[in-house]
Amino acid sequence: MKKGKLIVFSAPSGSGKTTIVRHLLGREDLNLEFSISAASREPRGEEVNGKDYYFISTEEFKKHIKGEDFLEWEEVYRDNFYGTLKSEIERIWALGKNVIFDIDVAGGLRIKHKFPEQTLAVFVKPPSIDELKIRLKKRSTESEDKINMRIAKASVELATAPQFDKIIKNYDLDTAKEEAYQLVKAFVNTDSTN
């Protein structure tokens, strides 16, 4: 099986990475397929199992950890796990496509370290922490406590930005989407060791 490229988009919650990833998935010339992460939480809003995430129980998640079934995983908050199943990457590569991730900072860096030559790791930087808080509140999907936890985590995540291959500053969404498209297009069209 030919291995494709891995494109990682990471950022604090509310930075716009999901919107950018959705935009890139709509560009057929990039030959991308979305890596669906596993999550041990309940679906939020309109989220669909098998499309947005694979929603599995905490117990099942821990079984997968013991079985070393994950490419990367993290306990983001207590008993709140996220991870990428190895089978998900194999599924996408079997389709002959490149894998695109919308993933937290720690997971994104783990993938980059495991596959340094075939991974493009992009950090999406928000205009400011204050703007991030406004965006999270507009979502209306989480409590004030959860938003405050995300903001505290964002400060730590912002410090990791220099470890990524590229940083996109999302001050203007259309500009950020175009910058992301150009970066990914150049990356998928270069030859790398597979």
SERO-4910 file (N, C-alpha, C, O; in steps of 0.05 Angstrom, whole numbers):
BEGIN
 pado doro    nc1    nc2    nc3   cac1   cac2   cac3    cc1    cc2    cc3    oc1    oc2    oc3
  Met    A     17    -24      0      0      0      0     18     25      0     35     28     17
  Lys    A     13     43    -19     28     68    -21     18     86      1     -6     91      5
  Lys    A     38     97     15     31    116     36     29    144     25     46    153      9
  Gly    A      8    158     32      4    185     23     17    205     42     32    198     60
  Lys    A     10    230     38     20    252     55      1    255     79    -22    247     78
  Leu    A     12    267    100     -3    273    124     -3    303    128     19    315    130
  Ile    A    -26    315    129    -28    344    133    -42    349    160    -66    342    163
  Val    A    -28    361    178    -38    366    205    -45    395    209    -29    412    203
  Phe    A    -70    400    218    -77    427    226    -84    427    255   -101    412    264
  Ser    A    -69    443    271    -73    444    300    -76    473    308    -66    491    295
  Ala    A    -89    477    330    -94    504    340   -110    503    366   -123    482    371
  Pro    A   -110    524    381   -128    525    404   -157    525    393   -162    534    371
  Ser    A   -176    515    409   -205    515    402   -213    543    395   -207    562    410
  Gly    A   -227    547    373   -238    573    365   -220    588    347   -226    611    340
  Ser    A   -197    576    338   -178    591    321   -186    591    291   -176    606    276
  Gly    A   -205    572    284   -214    571    256   -203    547    241   -207    545    217
  Lys    A   -189    529    255   -176    507    241   -197    489    227   -192    479    205
  Thr    A   -219    484    240   -240    466    229   -251    478    203   -255    464    184
  Thr    A   -256    504    203   -266    518    179   -246    516    157   -253    511    134
  Ile    A   -221    519    163   -199    518    143   -198    489    132   -195    485    107
  Val    A   -198    469    149   -197    441    140   -220    435    122   -217    422    102
  Arg    A   -244    443    130   -268    438    113   -264    451     85   -272    439     65
  His    A   -253    475     84   -248    489     59   -229    472     42   -234    468     18
  Leu    A   -208    462     54   -188    446     39   -199    420     29   -193    411      7
  Leu    A   -217    407     45   -230    382     36   -247    386     11   -251    368     -4
  Gly    A   -256    411      8   -273    417    -16   -256    421    -41   -267    424    -63
  Arg    A   -230    422    -39   -212    426    -62   -203    399    -72   -184    387    -61
  Glu    A   -216    389    -93   -210    362   -103   -181    358   -113   -171    336   -111
  Asp    A   -169    379   -122   -141    377   -132   -121    369   -110    -99    360   -116
  Leu    A   -129    372    -85   -111    365    -63   -112    335    -56    -94    325    -42
  Asn    A   -133    321    -65   -136    292    -60   -134    285    -30   -119    268    -21
  Leu    A   -151    299    -15   -151    297     15   -175    280     25   -196    280     13
  Glu    A   -170    266     46   -191    252     61   -188    259     90   -165    259    101
  Phe    A   -210    265    104   -209    273    132   -204    250    150   -218    229    148
  Ser    A   -185    253    168   -180    233    189   -200    237    211   -199    257    225
  Ile    A   -217    217    215   -237    219    236   -225    210    262   -216    187    264
  Ser    A   -224    227    282   -212    220    308   -232    205    324   -257    207    320
  Ala    A   -222    189    343   -239    176    363   -241    195    387   -222    209    393
  Ala    A   -264    196    400   -268    213    423   -285    198    444   -304    183    437
  Ser    A   -278    202    469   -293    188    490   -314    206    502   -322    202    526
  Arg    A   -324    225    487   -345    243    497   -370    239    481   -370    225    460
  Glu    A   -391    252    490   -417    251    476   -416    270    452   -402    290    454
  Pro    A   -431    265    431   -432    284    409   -444    311    418   -461    312    436
  Arg    A   -434    333    406   -443    360    412   -459    370    387   -450    366    365
  Gly    A   -481    383    392   -496    396    371   -503    376    349   -517    356    354
  Glu    A   -494    382    324   -501    367    301   -481    345    294   -482    332    273
  Glu    A   -462    340    312   -441    320    306   -452    292    301   -471    284    314
  Val    A   -440    278    282   -449    252    274   -426    232    278   -403    236    270
  Asn    A   -433    209    290   -414    187    294   -405    176    267   -421    171    249
  Gly    A   -378    173    263   -368    163    238   -364    184    217   -353    179    196
  Lys    A   -372    209    223   -367    231    205   -350    252    218   -329    260    207
  Asp    A   -359    262    242   -343    282    257   -323    268    275   -300    277    276
  Tyr    A   -331    248    288   -314    232    307   -325    203    307   -347    198    299
  Tyr    A   -308    185    317   -318    159    325   -322    162    355   -303    163    370
  Phe    A   -347    163    363   -354    166    392   -354    139    405   -370    122    399
  Ile    A   -335    135    423   -333    110    437   -331    115    467   -325    137    476
  Ser    A   -338     95    483   -337     98    512   -309    101    522   -290     93    509
  Thr    A   -306    112    546   -280    114    559   -267     87    562   -243     84    558
  Glu    A   -283     67    570   -273     39    573   -262     28    547   -241     16    546
  Glu    A   -278     32    525   -269     23    499   -243     37    490   -225     25    479
  Phe    A   -242     63    496   -219     79    489   -194     67    503   -173     64    491
  Lys    A   -197     61    529   -174     50    544   -166     23    534   -142     16    535
  Lys    A   -185      7    524   -178    -19    512   -161    -15    487   -141    -29    482
  His    A   -168      5    471   -153     11    447   -124     21    454   -105     15    440
  Ile    A   -122     36    476    -96     45    485    -79     21    492    -56     19    483
  Lys    A    -90      3    508    -75    -22    516    -68    -38    492    -46    -51    491
  Gly    A    -85    -39    471    -79    -54    447    -61    -40    428    -55    -51    406
  Glu    A    -51    -16    435    -34      0    418    -46      5    390    -32      3    370
  Asp    A    -72     10    390    -86     15    365    -85     44    356    -94     50    333
  Phe    A    -74     62    372    -73     90    365    -47     99    353    -25     90    362
  Leu    A    -48    116    333    -24    130    323    -16    151    343      8    155    348
  Glu    A    -36    164    355    -32    183    377    -57    185    392    -79    180    381
  Trp    A    -55    192    418    -79    196    434    -71    214    458    -47    217    464
  Glu    A    -91    226    470    -87    243    493   -111    244    510   -134    244    501
  Glu    A   -107    246    536   -129    251    555   -129    282    558   -114    293    573
  Val    A   -147    295    543   -148    324    541   -157    336    567   -145    355    577
  Tyr    A   -179    325    577   -188    332    604   -194    305    618   -194    285    605
  Arg    A   -198    305    644   -201    281    659   -223    263    646   -246    271    643
  Asp    A   -215    238    640   -233    218    627   -245    228    600   -266    219    592
  Asn    A   -231    247    588   -240    257    562   -217    253    542   -199    269    540
  Phe    A   -219    231    527   -197    222    510   -203    229    481   -226    228    472
  Tyr    A   -182    235    466   -183    238    437   -159    223    425   -138    222    438
  Gly    A   -162    212    401   -140    199    389   -145    192    360   -168    194    350
  Thr    A   -123    184    346   -125    175    319   -119    146    317    -97    137    324
  Leu    A   -138    130    308   -134    101    305   -116     96    281   -120    108    260
  Lys    A    -98     77    284    -80     70    261    -97     60    237    -90     66    214
  Ser    A   -119     46    243   -136     36    222   -148     58    205   -154     54    182
  Glu    A   -151     82    217   -163    105    202   -143    114    180   -152    121    158
  Ile    A   -118    116    187    -97    124    168    -95    103    146    -93    110    122
  Glu    A    -95     78    153    -93     56    134   -117     57    115   -114     52     91
  Arg    A   -141     63    126   -165     65    109   -162     86     88   -168     82     64
  Ile    A   -151    109     95   -148    132     77   -126    127     56   -130    132     33
  Trp    A   -103    116     65    -82    109     47    -91     88     27    -82     89      3
  Ala    A   -108     69     35   -118     49     17   -135     61     -5   -138     50    -27
  Leu    A   -147     84      0   -162     99    -20   -144    114    -39   -153    126    -59
  Gly    A   -118    114    -33    -99    129    -50   -100    159    -44    -93    175    -62
  Lys    A   -108    167    -20   -111    195    -14    -91    204      7    -79    188     21
  Asn    A    -88    231      9    -72    243     30    -90    248     54   -114    253     51
  Val    A    -79    245     78    -95    248    103    -93    276    113    -71    287    116
  Ile    A   -116    288    120   -116    314    133   -128    311    161   -148    298    165
  Phe    A   -114    324    180   -122    322    208   -131    349    219   -118    370    212
  Asp    A   -152    349    234   -161    373    250   -157    363    278   -175    349    289
  Ile    A   -135    369    291   -126    355    315   -114    374    335   -104    395    327
  Asp    A   -114    366    360   -102    383    380    -71    384    377    -59    368    363
  Val    A    -60    404    390    -31    410    386    -13    387    393      5    380    378
  Ala    A    -18    374    416     -1    351    425     -2    328    405     18    317    398
  Gly    A    -26    322    396    -30    300    376    -16    307    350     -4    290    337
  Gly    A    -19    332    341     -7    340    316     23    338    317     35    329    297
  Leu    A     35    346    339     64    343    341     73    314    343     95    308    333
  Arg    A     57    297    355     64    268    356     65    256    328     83    241    321
  Ile    A     45    263    312     45    253    284     69    264    269     82    248    254
  Lys    A     75    289    272     99    301    258    124    286    266    141    281    249
  His    A    127    279    292    151    265    301    153    237    291    174    226    286
  Lys    A    129    224    288    129    196    278    134    194    248    146    175    238
  Phe    A    124    214    233    127    214    203    138    241    194    124    256    180
  Pro    A    163    248    202    173    275    196    174    282    166    169    305    159
  Glu    A    181    263    149    184    269    121    158    272    106    156    288     87
  Gln    A    137    258    114    112    259     99     90    275    112     67    274    104
  Thr    A     98    290    133     78    307    147     84    337    144    106    346    147
  Leu    A     62    351    138     63    381    139     46    388    163     22    383    164
  Ala    A     59    400    183     45    408    208     40    438    208     59    454    208
  Val    A     15    446    208      7    475    207     -7    483    233    -25    469    242
  Phe    A      2    505    244    -10    516    268    -27    540    260    -17    558    246
  Val    A    -52    540    267    -70    563    262    -71    581    286    -80    572    308
  Lys    A    -61    605    283    -59    623    306    -82    644    306    -87    657    285
  Pro    A    -96    646    328   -118    666    329   -107    694    333    -83    697    340
  Pro    A   -123    715    327   -113    742    330   -104    748    359    -85    762    363
  Ser    A   -119    737    379   -113    742    407   -129    723    424   -148    710    415
  Ile    A   -121    721    449   -135    705    469   -164    716    473   -183    701    475
  Asp    A   -166    743    473   -192    756    476   -211    749    453   -234    742    458
  Glu    A   -201    749    429   -217    742    406   -225    712    407   -247    705    400
  Leu    A   -207    696    417   -212    667    420   -236    663    439   -254    647    434
  Lys    A   -236    678    461   -258    675    481   -285    684    469   -305    671    473
  Ile    A   -284    705    453   -308    714    439   -319    693    420   -343    687    420
  Arg    A   -301    680    405   -309    659    386   -321    635    400   -341    624    392
  Leu    A   -308    627    422   -318    604    438   -346    610    450   -363    592    450
  Lys    A   -350    634    459   -376    641    470   -398    642    449   -420    634    454
  Lys    A   -390    651    425   -410    652    402   -419    624    395   -442    621    385
  Arg    A   -403    604    398   -410    576    392   -434    567    408   -451    551    398
  Ser    A   -436    576    433   -458    568    451   -460    538    455   -482    527    457
  Thr    A   -437    524    455   -438    495    458   -427    486    485   -430    462    492
  Glu    A   -415    504    500   -402    496    525   -407    516    547   -414    539    542
  Ser    A   -404    506    571   -408    522    595   -385    543    598   -364    540    585
  Glu    A   -390    563    615   -369    583    620   -344    570    632   -322    578    624
  Asp    A   -347    550    649   -324    536    661   -308    522    639   -283    523    639
  Lys    A   -322    509    620   -308    494    599   -293    514    581   -271    509    572
  Ile    A   -306    537    575   -293    558    559   -268    568    573   -247    571    560
  Asn    A   -270    573    599   -246    582    614   -224    561    614   -200    568    613
  Met    A   -231    535    615   -211    514    613   -197    515    586   -173    512    584
  Arg    A   -213    519    565   -202    520    537   -183    544    534   -163    542    521
  Ile    A   -191    567    546   -174    591    544   -148    587    559   -127    595    549
  Ala    A   -149    574    582   -124    568    597   -106    550    581    -82    554    580
  Lys    A   -118    530    569   -103    511    552    -91    525    527    -69    519    519
  Ala    A   -106    545    516    -97    559    492    -71    573    496    -54    573    478
  Ser    A    -67    585    520    -42    599    525    -18    580    524      3    587    513
  Val    A    -22    556    534      0    535    533      4    527    504     26    524    495
  Glu    A    -19    522    489    -17    513    461     -3    534    444     13    526    426
  Leu    A     -9    559    448      4    580    432     34    580    434     48    587    415
  Ala    A     44    571    457     73    570    460     86    548    443    110    549    439
  Thr    A     70    529    433     81    507    417     83    514    387     95    499    372
  Ala    A     71    536    379     70    544    351     96    541    336     97    531    314
  Pro    A    119    550    348    145    548    333    154    520    327    171    516    310
  Gln    A    142    500    340    149    472    334    136    461    308    143    440    299
  Phe    A    117    476    297    103    468    273    119    478    248    135    496    250
  Asp    A    113    465    225    127    473    200    119    501    191    136    516    182
  Lys    A     93    507    194     83    532    185     63    543    205     49    528    219
  Ile    A     61    569    207     41    583    224     24    600    206     34    617    191
  Ile    A     -2    596    207    -21    614    193    -35    631    214    -47    621    232
  Lys    A    -33    657    210    -46    676    228    -74    681    217    -77    693    196
  Asn    A    -94    672    232   -121    675    223   -134    701    233   -150    701    251
  Tyr    A   -125    723    221   -138    749    226   -161    754    208   -181    766    215
  Asp    A   -159    743    183   -179    745    163   -183    716    152   -164    705    140
  Leu    A   -207    705    154   -212    677    147   -207    671    118   -195    651    112
  Asp    A   -216    689    100   -211    683     71   -181    682     64   -172    665     49
  Thr    A   -166    701     76   -137    701     72   -124    676     83   -107    663     71
  Ala    A   -133    668    107   -122    644    120   -129    619    104   -111    601    101
  Lys    A   -153    617     93   -160    594     76   -143    592     51   -134    571     43
  Glu    A   -138    615     38   -122    615     14    -93    608     20    -80    593      5
  Glu    A    -83    619     42    -55    612     50    -53    582     56    -33    570     48
  Ala    A    -72    571     69    -72    542     75    -73    526     49    -59    506     47
  Tyr    A    -90    534     31    -92    520      5    -65    520    -10    -56    499    -19
  Gln    A    -52    543    -11    -26    545    -25     -5    528    -12     11    514    -25
  Leu    A     -4    528     15     15    511     30     11    481     24     30    467     18
  Val    A    -14    473     27    -21    444     23    -16    436     -6     -6    414    -11
  Lys    A    -24    453    -25    -20    447    -53      9    442    -59     16    423    -73
  Ala    A     26    460    -49     55    457    -54     66    432    -41     82    418    -53
  Phe    A     56    425    -17     65    402     -3     57    376    -16     73    358    -19
  Val    A     32    373    -24     23    348    -36     35    344    -64     35    321    -74
  Asn    A     44    365    -76     56    362   -103     86    358   -103     99    357   -124
  Thr    A     98    357    -79    127    351    -77    131    321    -72    114    308    -61
  Asp    A    153    312    -81    160    283    -77    172    280    -50    189    297    -41
  Ser    A    165    259    -36    178    253    -10    183    223     -9    171    208    -25
  Thr    A    199    215      9    205    186     12    180    173     25    171    180     46
  Asn    A    170    153     11    146    138     21    154    111     31    136     96     40
***
